């Protein structure tokens, strides 16, 4: 009797009343394993710092600068490169935008005081990097609305690369 009551209990999901058993079956089919590792996050951080240092120095960007992030790539058990779908790495591209937002944030300016970056417009530097990577991208939409991350660490990394 308890099991039948449990199976027929109604649950509201997305404003639609469904039974628990339907909800459980629907969730099993949509679960994906996310393939993002600490090493990938470190590569994104390091490459972002390198690109920001290049922009501060006024160096030209190459066509393969987007490849430096290694989005959509990993290695299999045998060490062979393997392509990944974007949906398997849902957070790593927004992380790069968050780093640029952190660099141009109020905290970024605060930590840049008294350094080589003190006299620069950090937002313009971040915008230069973004537009060189994504010429038709919308800086205000993607970076402007991103949550700023790791401002102090990124400023220190860029200064170290100068």
Backbone as CSV, one residue per row, in Angstrom:
resi,resn,N_x,N_y,N_z,CA_x,CA_y,CA_z,C_x,C_y,C_z
1,UNK,0.812,-1.195,0.000,0.000,0.000,0.000,0.858,1.263,0.000
2,UNK,1.945,1.229,0.747,2.825,2.394,0.786,3.489,2.616,-0.564
3,UNK,3.885,1.533,-1.246,4.527,1.672,-2.550,3.579,2.243,-3.577
4,UNK,2.331,1.822,-3.571,1.389,2.351,-4.550,1.101,3.819,-4.298
5,UNK,1.092,4.232,-3.058,0.884,5.645,-2.745,2.096,6.453,-3.190
6,UNK,3.274,5.879,-3.036,4.495,6.565,-3.428,4.556,6.738,-4.949
7,UNK,4.164,5.729,-5.717,4.219,5.779,-7.173,3.175,6.711,-7.774
8,UNK,2.059,6.872,-7.116,0.997,7.695,-7.675,1.000,9.114,-7.128
9,UNK,1.949,9.440,-6.264,1.999,10.793,-5.718,2.300,11.780,-6.832
10,UNK,1.628,12.902,-6.802,1.818,13.919,-7.827,2.926,14.882,-7.439
11,UNK,3.692,15.286,-8.419,4.780,16.227,-8.227,4.612,17.324,-9.265
12,UNK,4.859,18.564,-8.841,4.779,19.670,-9.780,6.188,19.940,-10.295
13,UNK,6.398,19.771,-11.598,7.684,20.044,-12.237,7.435,20.937,-13.440
14,UNK,8.037,22.133,-13.435,7.847,23.105,-14.519,6.374,23.424,-14.729
15,UNK,5.665,23.601,-13.664,4.246,23.939,-13.668,3.371,22.882,-14.328
16,UNK,3.858,21.652,-14.413,3.084,20.549,-14.968,3.046,19.455,-13.911
17,UNK,1.863,18.967,-13.611,1.732,17.925,-12.610,2.027,16.587,-13.269
18,UNK,3.027,15.871,-12.730,3.386,14.550,-13.230,3.551,13.618,-12.038
19,UNK,3.534,12.335,-12.295,3.760,11.389,-11.211,5.250,11.254,-10.985
20,UNK,5.626,10.811,-9.802,7.038,10.678,-9.482,7.751,9.726,-10.423
21,UNK,7.117,8.655,-10.799,7.775,7.686,-11.671,8.097,8.310,-13.030
22,UNK,7.240,9.170,-13.553,7.522,9.853,-14.818,8.695,10.818,-14.666
23,UNK,8.756,11.509,-13.528,9.849,12.439,-13.280,11.169,11.697,-13.210
24,UNK,11.211,10.578,-12.517,12.444,9.807,-12.385,12.915,9.289,-13.741
25,UNK,12.017,8.813,-14.562,12.394,8.302,-15.872,12.906,9.423,-16.778
26,UNK,12.300,10.586,-16.708,12.711,11.707,-17.549,14.105,12.181,-17.156
27,UNK,14.413,12.198,-15.867,15.712,12.674,-15.416,16.827,11.705,-15.795
28,UNK,16.574,10.424,-15.815,17.608,9.451,-16.151,18.081,9.627,-17.589
29,UNK,17.215,9.990,-18.479,17.574,10.129,-19.881,18.342,11.391,-20.208
30,UNK,18.318,12.404,-19.362,18.940,13.673,-19.691,20.252,13.925,-18.953
31,UNK,20.703,13.031,-18.118,21.922,13.244,-17.365,23.144,13.036,-18.260
32,UNK,24.025,14.031,-18.264,25.262,13.959,-19.039,26.449,14.055,-18.094
33,UNK,27.504,13.357,-18.422,28.728,13.452,-17.648,29.535,14.624,-18.202
34,UNK,29.839,15.564,-17.344,30.584,16.750,-17.745,32.069,16.425,-17.706
35,UNK,32.775,16.783,-18.763,34.198,16.479,-18.877,34.978,17.779,-18.746
36,UNK,35.162,18.240,-17.536,35.956,19.431,-17.261,36.870,19.084,-16.095
37,UNK,38.158,19.295,-16.263,39.115,18.945,-15.223,39.842,20.187,-14.741
38,UNK,40.530,20.043,-13.638,41.314,21.158,-13.102,42.384,21.602,-14.099
39,UNK,42.930,20.636,-14.818,43.954,20.972,-15.799,43.390,21.861,-16.900
40,UNK,42.147,21.594,-17.320,41.512,22.419,-18.349,41.288,23.842,-17.845
41,UNK,40.862,23.956,-16.583,40.628,25.277,-16.007,41.954,26.033,-15.914
42,UNK,43.033,25.325,-15.565,44.351,25.962,-15.464,44.829,26.427,-16.837
43,UNK,44.569,25.655,-17.879,44.952,26.045,-19.238,44.210,27.314,-19.643
44,UNK,42.926,27.386,-19.342,42.130,28.576,-19.679,42.657,29.793,-18.933
45,UNK,42.953,29.632,-17.646,43.471,30.748,-16.847,44.808,31.233,-17.413
46,UNK,45.731,30.303,-17.664,47.060,30.661,-18.138,47.001,31.317,-19.523
47,UNK,46.170,30.772,-20.400,46.076,31.342,-21.751,45.429,32.726,-21.717
48,UNK,44.450,32.915,-20.852,43.825,34.236,-20.714,44.851,35.249,-20.221
49,UNK,45.658,34.865,-19.227,46.699,35.762,-18.716,47.710,36.094,-19.809
50,UNK,48.073,35.106,-20.620,49.013,35.333,-21.721,48.437,36.310,-22.743
51,UNK,47.171,36.123,-23.097,46.543,37.020,-24.072,46.421,38.439,-23.533
52,UNK,46.099,38.574,-22.253,46.008,39.906,-21.653,47.384,40.577,-21.644
53,UNK,48.433,39.821,-21.343,49.789,40.380,-21.361,50.165,40.808,-22.775
54,UNK,49.783,40.008,-23.769,50.046,40.384,-25.167,49.329,41.680,-25.521
55,UNK,48.088,41.825,-25.059,47.320,43.037,-25.358,47.935,44.253,-24.673
56,UNK,48.428,44.075,-23.447,49.059,45.185,-22.739,50.332,45.621,-23.461
57,UNK,51.097,44.658,-23.954,52.333,44.962,-24.681,52.062,45.511,-26.079
58,UNK,50.849,45.311,-26.583,50.506,45.772,-27.926,50.894,44.783,-29.004
59,UNK,51.128,43.536,-28.636,51.496,42.515,-29.617,50.279,42.085,-30.416
60,UNK,50.528,41.671,-31.644,49.447,41.230,-32.520,49.037,39.799,-32.157
61,UNK,47.765,39.531,-32.319,47.226,38.201,-32.055,47.260,37.391,-33.339
62,UNK,47.550,36.095,-33.195,47.517,35.203,-34.349,46.130,34.630,-34.536
63,UNK,45.956,33.902,-35.626,44.654,33.304,-35.910,44.355,32.117,-35.009
64,UNK,45.383,31.526,-34.436,45.179,30.318,-33.642,45.100,30.588,-32.138
65,UNK,44.890,31.811,-31.740,44.819,32.133,-30.305,43.635,31.457,-29.618
66,UNK,42.551,31.221,-30.346,41.415,30.508,-29.766,41.776,29.066,-29.444
67,UNK,42.705,28.494,-30.220,43.120,27.110,-29.995,43.859,26.947,-28.673
68,UNK,44.458,28.001,-28.172,45.212,27.930,-26.925,44.375,27.583,-25.714
69,UNK,43.072,27.817,-25.798,42.187,27.483,-24.687,41.926,25.983,-24.602
70,UNK,42.090,25.285,-25.717,41.864,23.834,-25.790,40.426,23.468,-25.455
71,UNK,39.483,24.298,-25.879,38.073,23.965,-25.702,37.738,22.767,-26.573
72,UNK,36.933,21.902,-26.071,36.450,20.785,-26.861,37.481,19.720,-27.148
73,UNK,38.576,19.728,-26.381,39.614,18.737,-26.613,40.008,18.101,-25.290
74,UNK,40.313,16.845,-25.350,40.848,16.116,-24.205,41.622,14.931,-24.753
75,UNK,42.196,14.149,-23.893,42.895,12.950,-24.340,42.190,11.732,-23.788
76,UNK,42.198,10.658,-24.570,41.584,9.419,-24.102,42.601,8.628,-23.286
77,UNK,42.248,7.400,-22.929,43.112,6.572,-22.090,44.466,6.291,-22.725
78,UNK,44.515,6.255,-24.039,45.753,5.959,-24.758,46.577,7.209,-25.061
79,UNK,46.095,8.378,-24.655,46.819,9.614,-24.890,46.530,10.273,-26.220
80,UNK,45.570,9.736,-26.963,45.214,10.328,-28.253,44.275,11.517,-28.041
81,UNK,44.433,12.578,-28.847,43.509,13.712,-28.729,42.088,13.287,-29.112
82,UNK,41.155,13.836,-28.394,39.751,13.480,-28.606,38.920,14.758,-28.593
83,UNK,38.006,14.887,-29.548,37.130,16.062,-29.607,35.941,15.858,-28.680
84,UNK,35.509,16.944,-28.047,34.362,16.909,-27.152,33.290,17.864,-27.655
85,UNK,32.054,17.495,-27.447,30.948,18.380,-27.778,30.894,19.521,-26.758
86,UNK,30.393,20.660,-27.171,30.295,21.819,-26.290,29.442,21.515,-25.068
87,UNK,28.423,20.682,-25.230,27.543,20.389,-24.097,28.237,19.550,-23.030
88,UNK,29.375,18.950,-23.358,30.138,18.204,-22.360,31.070,19.108,-21.568
89,UNK,31.236,20.341,-22.000,32.027,21.345,-21.290,31.204,22.632,-21.163
90,UNK,30.119,22.581,-20.413,29.209,23.733,-20.397,29.721,24.948,-19.640
91,UNK,30.729,24.805,-18.795,31.141,25.909,-17.939,32.484,26.525,-18.291
92,UNK,33.238,25.911,-19.168,34.606,26.358,-19.372,34.695,27.622,-20.236
93,UNK,33.844,27.772,-21.235,33.848,29.012,-22.024,33.362,30.202,-21.186
94,UNK,32.252,30.051,-20.453,31.854,31.162,-19.584,32.915,31.510,-18.537
95,UNK,33.741,30.526,-18.138,34.825,30.804,-17.192,35.823,31.788,-17.812
96,UNK,36.127,31.621,-19.087,37.061,32.550,-19.734,36.471,33.961,-19.778
97,UNK,35.163,34.055,-19.988,34.512,35.364,-19.976,34.523,35.961,-18.567
98,UNK,34.365,35.116,-17.561,34.399,35.582,-16.178,35.780,36.098,-15.795
99,UNK,36.813,35.468,-16.332,38.173,35.955,-16.074,38.371,37.339,-16.680
100,UNK,37.905,37.534,-17.907,38.015,38.862,-18.531,37.211,39.893,-17.754
101,UNK,36.042,39.486,-17.268,35.223,40.393,-16.460,35.925,40.728,-15.149
102,UNK,36.595,39.753,-14.553,37.337,39.991,-13.318,38.504,40.934,-13.533
103,UNK,39.175,40.789,-14.659,40.299,41.669,-14.985,39.835,43.114,-15.093
104,UNK,38.679,43.333,-15.677,38.167,44.689,-15.901,37.271,45.179,-14.770
105,UNK,37.170,44.412,-13.686,36.266,44.771,-12.595,36.886,45.812,-11.652
106,UNK,36.098,46.247,-10.722,36.560,47.204,-9.721,37.713,46.610,-8.910
107,UNK,37.600,45.322,-8.583,38.685,44.657,-7.858,39.941,44.577,-8.711
108,UNK,39.768,44.399,-10.003,40.918,44.380,-10.899,41.667,45.698,-10.866
109,UNK,40.923,46.804,-10.923,41.549,48.131,-10.852,42.220,48.328,-9.501
110,UNK,41.588,47.835,-8.446,42.126,47.972,-7.091,43.480,47.271,-6.975
111,UNK,43.569,46.058,-7.499,44.804,45.289,-7.397,45.855,45.738,-8.409
112,UNK,45.452,46.494,-9.409,46.402,46.998,-10.411,47.101,48.275,-9.951
113,UNK,46.595,48.914,-8.897,47.218,50.149,-8.397,48.650,49.864,-7.967
114,UNK,49.537,50.753,-8.358,50.939,50.624,-7.980,51.701,49.591,-8.803
115,UNK,51.117,49.134,-9.902,51.783,48.150,-10.763,51.931,48.730,-12.159
116,UNK,52.448,47.914,-13.057,52.594,48.340,-14.457,51.244,48.565,-15.129
117,UNK,50.196,48.009,-14.566,48.854,48.115,-15.162,48.057,49.304,-14.630
118,UNK,48.637,50.062,-13.714,47.897,51.127,-13.029,47.359,52.195,-13.980
119,UNK,48.094,52.520,-15.021,47.697,53.615,-15.913,46.883,53.156,-17.110
120,UNK,46.548,51.880,-17.163,45.815,51.348,-18.315,44.320,51.285,-18.044
121,UNK,43.555,51.344,-19.115,42.117,51.092,-19.037,41.932,49.582,-19.172
122,UNK,41.762,48.897,-18.060,41.716,47.436,-18.049,40.527,46.899,-18.832
123,UNK,39.440,47.639,-18.841,38.284,47.202,-19.610,38.584,47.201,-21.104
124,UNK,39.309,48.190,-21.574,39.683,48.241,-22.992,40.632,47.105,-23.354
125,UNK,41.519,46.755,-22.426,42.439,45.639,-22.673,41.645,44.339,-22.778
126,UNK,40.703,44.139,-21.848,39.869,42.933,-21.880,39.019,42.902,-23.148
127,UNK,38.503,44.056,-23.543,37.686,44.132,-24.760,38.526,43.819,-25.995
128,UNK,39.769,44.275,-26.018,40.667,43.980,-27.134,40.885,42.482,-27.267
129,UNK,41.138,41.821,-26.134,41.349,40.369,-26.158,40.089,39.668,-26.653
130,UNK,38.947,40.043,-26.109,37.691,39.399,-26.482,37.399,39.571,-27.969
131,UNK,37.544,40.783,-28.475,37.223,41.045,-29.879,38.221,40.408,-30.847
132,UNK,39.455,40.211,-30.405,40.405,39.490,-31.250,40.063,38.002,-31.307
133,UNK,39.514,37.470,-30.225,39.110,36.059,-30.205,37.787,35.844,-30.919
134,UNK,36.862,36.792,-30.731,35.510,36.678,-31.290,35.166,37.994,-31.994
135,UNK,35.604,38.178,-33.222,35.404,39.458,-33.913,33.947,39.898,-34.010
136,UNK,33.036,38.972,-34.105,31.633,39.369,-34.206,30.887,39.165,-32.889
137,UNK,31.623,38.930,-31.804,30.996,38.686,-30.505,30.516,39.963,-29.845
138,UNK,29.630,39.819,-28.886,29.078,40.944,-28.145,29.744,40.996,-26.766
139,UNK,30.707,41.879,-26.601,31.456,41.986,-25.348,30.538,42.284,-24.177
140,UNK,29.636,43.243,-24.345,28.764,43.643,-23.246,27.837,42.514,-22.817
141,UNK,27.406,41.705,-23.759,26.488,40.622,-23.429,27.211,39.463,-22.741
142,UNK,28.337,39.036,-23.293,29.021,37.857,-22.764,29.937,38.164,-21.586
143,UNK,30.746,39.182,-21.687,31.682,39.496,-20.615,31.061,40.461,-19.612
144,UNK,30.296,41.410,-20.097,29.695,42.397,-19.201,28.730,41.803,-18.202
145,UNK,28.086,40.706,-18.568,27.127,40.076,-17.665,27.715,38.883,-16.917
146,UNK,28.968,38.553,-17.191,29.615,37.425,-16.514,29.997,37.829,-15.097
147,UNK,29.984,36.852,-14.211,30.393,37.108,-12.833,31.918,37.206,-12.778
148,UNK,32.454,38.342,-12.319,33.911,38.495,-12.290,34.563,37.472,-11.368
149,UNK,35.621,36.833,-11.859,36.316,35.813,-11.074,37.816,36.057,-11.094
150,UNK,38.448,35.769,-9.978,39.895,35.726,-9.804,40.610,36.988,-10.255
151,UNK,40.097,38.146,-9.896,40.690,39.403,-10.339,42.124,39.555,-9.847
152,UNK,42.363,39.347,-8.553,43.695,39.549,-7.986,44.708,38.576,-8.589
153,UNK,44.344,37.320,-8.665,45.257,36.314,-9.188,45.571,36.558,-10.656
154,UNK,44.578,36.953,-11.416,44.778,37.207,-12.845,45.667,38.440,-13.050
155,UNK,45.452,39.478,-12.281,46.301,40.682,-12.370,47.755,40.302,-12.077
156,UNK,47.963,39.487,-11.021,49.317,39.063,-10.671,49.935,38.217,-11.785
157,UNK,49.138,37.350,-12.392,49.650,36.510,-13.477,50.017,37.337,-14.698
158,UNK,49.227,38.335,-15.023,49.520,39.194,-16.178,50.790,39.999,-15.912
159,UNK,50.942,40.510,-14.712,52.153,41.279,-14.373,53.384,40.372,-14.461
160,UNK,53.253,39.127,-14.031,54.378,38.197,-14.104,54.762,37.901,-15.549
161,UNK,53.795,37.935,-16.471,54.074,37.645,-17.875,54.606,38.864,-18.636
162,UNK,54.511,40.042,-18.026,55.013,41.263,-18.691,56.498,41.350,-18.669
